[in-house]
Amino acid sequence: MPTADELISAETVRELAGVLGAAAPRASGWRGVAGCAAGLGGLGLSDRARLVGGAVVAEAGGGYREVAGAVRAALGRPELTGWMVWPVSEAVAAAATASGEPGDFADGLELLAALTPRLTSEFALRAFLNADLPRTLAAALAWTSSPDPAVRRLASEGTRARLPWARRVPALTADPGVTVPVLDALYRDADPSVRRSVANHLNDLSRLDPALAAATAARWAAAPAPSTPGVVRHAMRTLVKEGDPAALALVGFHGGRGDVEVVGPVLERDEVPVGGALAFTARVTNVSDAPVSLVIDYVVHHRKANGRTTPKVFKLARRTLAPGAGAELSRVHSFRPISTRVYHPGGHAVQLQVNGHRFDPAPFTLLPAGERSPRAPEGRTGDFPSGTA
């Protein structure tokens, strides 16, 4: 993934100053914008965008009308594109939401819609949502009928409760249903980027209000476009991992805990060094008298620094099994260090999860990096033992 310095770099800021200078000349030559490149070091992406956006506001004269005039002039130049657009949208949002002049708030929203095809205005929209949620959501609902898919996507993406990289909007978390009308208008959209945003948005809602998210997806499934099943599957992914019965039914999985027999996981070894991998096999059998459709995951219980363990669900397989039929499964799970997870040596466990139901865990020990397990433990060569989990 690109770093903040690769996206909003000193060169990006200098290029933005050049675009503004060519489109809306100032006696200062927009040197204040170019000069803030020196302050980017150590800042994350959002903070960089706000720093540069603040410099744009100051250099334009501090008022919304001056900012809007310069930005509209710059929109006439094709060089205003890519990651330099984020700071520009932040400048518009900061100036419009601070202005007390009638019409500036609505005009700022219009300007965000004009900017969004150049990159996205989704991050700057958060300032409007925090300043006046009803007015901003009314604008987002109007955008859902825009002929431009980038603007329609802005309506969904910018109003997500858990938008990555973006400032939080507490009112969206407090009342998750307030954005559902926007999603209802877009779930059958012709553009796949819009539909993906809608699915991600509803997945955000599923973390806040699972019943609301499942009920919304059920309404969509009852009035679908050909693309709707894919939208529902993607939107329900978190609830499916959590074994939510309504979500499982919506995406076509059925079969309860008593309908299956699970053997395993059978571990190749019960000691694995950090940097190594855990290999395991398992078998799932349909013991009911009707077909079952199963989503099969596995759960790794990672040891934390305080000695406690926390579960993390990983995808394994999807199977439809006739009565009496079984599926043999295998996986090699890596413990190679990654930036998003710190591994702590000690007791861990892995278990199967079938349609949200968890079966008996298999314990193993994670060794410090460089240590080796001397041999595979007896009876763990990959053969299935008798009995059930």
N, C-alpha and C positions, 0 to 999 in steps of 0.2 A: 504494500500500500504506500502511495507517495507520502512524503513527510510534509509538514506545514511549510518548511522552507522551500520545498519544490513547487508548492501550489501558490502561495502568496509570498513570493520572494522579493528581495530588494529590486531585482530587475523588473518584476511585475509592477511594483509600485512606481518605479521610474517610468515605465511604459504608460501607466495610467496618467501620470502627470503630463506626459507628452500628448496623450489623446485629449485631455481636458484643455491643455494649452492651445492646441490647434482648433478645438471646437468652440471654446469660450475663453478668449484671451483675457488675462489679468495682468495688471502692472507687475504683480509679484512673479508672474510666470509659473504659478502653482508650485513654487519652490518649497512651500511648507509641506505639500503632499510628497514631493520627491524626497525631502529631508527626513520624513518620518521613517524611511527605510532603515535608517540607522538604529531605530528603536525596536526592530522586529526580533532581535536575538532573544531566545529563551521563551518567546510567546507561542502559545498554541494557535491553531488556525482561527478559531472564533475571536480570540483577543487581537490577532493581527487584523482581521477584517474590521473590528470596531475601532482600533487605533487609526487605521488609514481612513475609515469613514469619518471619524471625528476631524481629521485633518482636512478632508474635503469640505465639511461643513464650515470650518473656520476659514479656510481659504476663499470659499464662495461668499463669505460675508456674514455667516451665522444665521441668516433667516431662511425659512423654507422657500420663499419665492426665488431667492438667489440660487439656492441649491437646485431647485427644480429646473430653473432656466438653464443652468450649466449642464445638468444631466440630459435634458431634452436635446440640447445642442449636440452633446456627445453621442446621443443615440443616432444621429445622422452619419456617424462615422463607423464603418465596419470593423475598425480596429478595437472598438469597445466590445470585447468579447472574452470569454474564458473567466479565469479566476479573479481578474480585476473587477468583475461585475459585483462580486459579493461586497467589497467595501463600498461601492457606489450605492448599492441597495441599502446598506446600513446607514449611509449618510442621509438618504431619502427618509428612512424610517425615523431616525433620530430627530431630524428637523421637523417632519410632519407631525409627529406625536408631541413635540414640545411647543408647537405653534398654537396660539390662541385665536388665530384668524379663521373666520368661517370658510369652509370649503377646503382648507389645506389638508385635513385628514383624508377626505375622500379623494383629493387629487393625488396624495401620496400613494394611496392604494392603486389608483390608475397607473401611476408611474412604475410601481412594482410589477404590475401586469405587463407593462411594456418592456421592462428589463428582463423578465424571467426567461424569454426564449434565448437570451444571450448566454445564460448559464442556469441560474435559478434564483428566485427571490424568496425561497421558502424560509431561510434563516431570518431575514429581515422582517418577514411577516409577523414573527413572534412579538416584536415591539408593539405592533398594532393590536395584536390579540391581548396583550397585557394592558394596553391603554384603554381599549374599549372593545370588549369581547362581542357584544351583540352587533355593533356596526361592522366589525371585521368579518364576522361569520355571515352577515347579510351580503357583503361583497363577495366572499368565497362562494356562496350559493349562486350568485349571479354569474360568476366565472364558470360554473359548470356547464353553461350553455355557450361558451366561447367557441368560435371555429378553430382556435389555435389549441392543439393538444397540450402545449407547454403551459398555457394558462389554466386549462382544466386540471392538469396535474398539480399545479400550484394550489388549487382549491383543496385538494386532498392532502398533499404532502405537507404543505405549510401549516395545516391545522392538526397534524398528528400529535397525540398526547406525549409520545416518547421519541420525537424526531431526533435522530443522532446528530451530534455536534451542535445542537441548537439550545438556546436558553429555554428553560422550562416555563410553562404557562400553568400556574396552579389551578386556575379555574377549569381548565380542560381535565385535569386529574380529578377534581372535585365533582364534576358532572360529565362523565364520559359520554353520555347520550346526546350531548348538545351538538356534536358534529355528525350524527347519523344522517340527517337530511342531505348533507353534502355527499356522503357515500351512497345513499340511495339513488342520487341523481347520476352517479358515475359508474356503478358496478358493471353496467353493460356497455361501457364506453368502447368505441371502435379501436382506440389506440392501446396497445399492450402496455406501454409505460404508465398510462393512467390507471389501467386495471391493476397493475402490480402495486402502485401506490395505494390504491383502495384496499387491496388485500393486506398490505403491511399496516395500514392504518387500523383496519379491523383487528389485526393481530395485536396491535398496541392495546386496543379496547379490551381484548380478551384477558389481558393481564390485570385490568382494573375492574372489569365487570363481566365475568365469564358468561353469565346467563344472558346479558344484553347482547354480547357478541354472537353467541349461538343462535339466539332468537332472530337477530338481524340476518345472519347467514341463512337461516331456514326460510325467511321471507324471500330472499334472493333465489334460493333453490326452487321455490314454488313459482317464480316468475322469471325463468332463466333466459339468457341468450346462450348460443352455443359455447361461449367462453366462460360461462358462469361456474361450471363445476371446477375448473382450474382456479378461479378466484377463491371459491369457497375452500378448496384444499389448502391453498397457500395461507389464507386467513385463519384457518383453524389449526395450523401446525403446532402452536404452543399447547392448545387445549388437547390435541390428540396425544402429544407427548405426555401430558398430565393425566391421560386416561379419562377425560371428560366424556360421559356417556352420550350426551347430545351431539358433541363434536364428532365422536367416532361414528355415530349413526349417519350424520350428514355426509361424511366422506366415504361411506359405504362399508365400514368395518362392523362386524357383528360376531358375537361369540363371547360368552362369559368365562369366568375363572373355572367353573366346573365343567366346561365343554372341552378343555384341553388338558393334556398331561405333558408336563415339562420335565425333561431330564437334562441336567446341567445347570450352569456351565461346568464343563469338565476342563480343567486347566492343564496345559502342557507342563507347566511348572508352577509352583506356588511361591517362588522367590524371583523377583525381577529387578534388575538395577535401573536407577534413573538413567535414561538414555536408551534403555532396552525396550522390549515389547512383550506383551502378554498374549499368548495364543490360547484360544479356547474353542471348544465345540459344544453343541447342544442339539437336542431334538425336541420338537413340538409335535404332538399327535392329537388329532381330533378324536375324542372319545365319545362324542355325542352322536345322535342319530340323524343329524342334519348338517349340511355344509356350513363351514365357518369361514369368515374373511378376517384375516388377522394382520395387525400392524405389530411387528416384533422389534422391540428395542432392547438395548442392554444398558444397565446402569452401573457406572463406576463410582464407588464411594471413596472419594479422595480424602486422605488424612490432611488436616490443617495443622498450623503451627502449634495450636493449643491442644492437640491430641484428638480433637473431635473429628468426625467425618461428615462430609456433605456430598449429596448425590448429584451426579451429572448424567443426563440421559443422552445416549447416542443412537442413531438409526442403525438398524441391522437388516431387516427384511420385511417384505409384505407377502403374504401367502394366502391363497384360498385352498382349503382342504376339504375333500369329501369325507364322509364318515369313515373312520378307521385309518385315514391317510395321515402320513407324517411328513415332516420336513426336517432335514438335517442342515445345520447351520454352523458356520465357523467364522471366526474373526481374529485378526491380529491387531491388538490395540497398542499404539505407540506411547511410550513415556519419554519421548524426546522432548527436551525443554523448549517451551515456546514463550513468547512475551506475555501472553494473556493468562498464564497459569504457572504457579510455583509448586513444584512437587516436594513433599516432605516425606522422607523415609519413615517406614513403620507399617502398621497394619492397615490394609485396604480390603476391599471386597468388590466383587462383580456379581450381578444377578440379571436374569432375564425379566423383561416386562412385556406382557402380551395383552394387547387391547387395554393397556393401562393398569393391568394387574401384575404385581411384582411377586416373583417366586423366590425360592430359597437362595440366599447369597452363597457364593464360594469365596472364602477368605484367601488372601495372599499377602505377601510382604514385599514392600518396595524397599530395595536396598540402596544405600548411597551410591552415587555414580562411581563406576569402576569396579565395584564388587561383583562377583559372579556367583550364581547358584551352582553348587558342585554337581548336581545331577537332577534329572526329573524325578519327582517323588513317586514312590511305588503306587501302582494302580492309576496313574494319571498319564497314560500314554496316548490318550485320544479315544480309547474305547468307551462306549457308554456303559455305566454300571446298571445293574438291575434296580428296579424300584422307580419311584417318582419323586420329584421335588415338591 
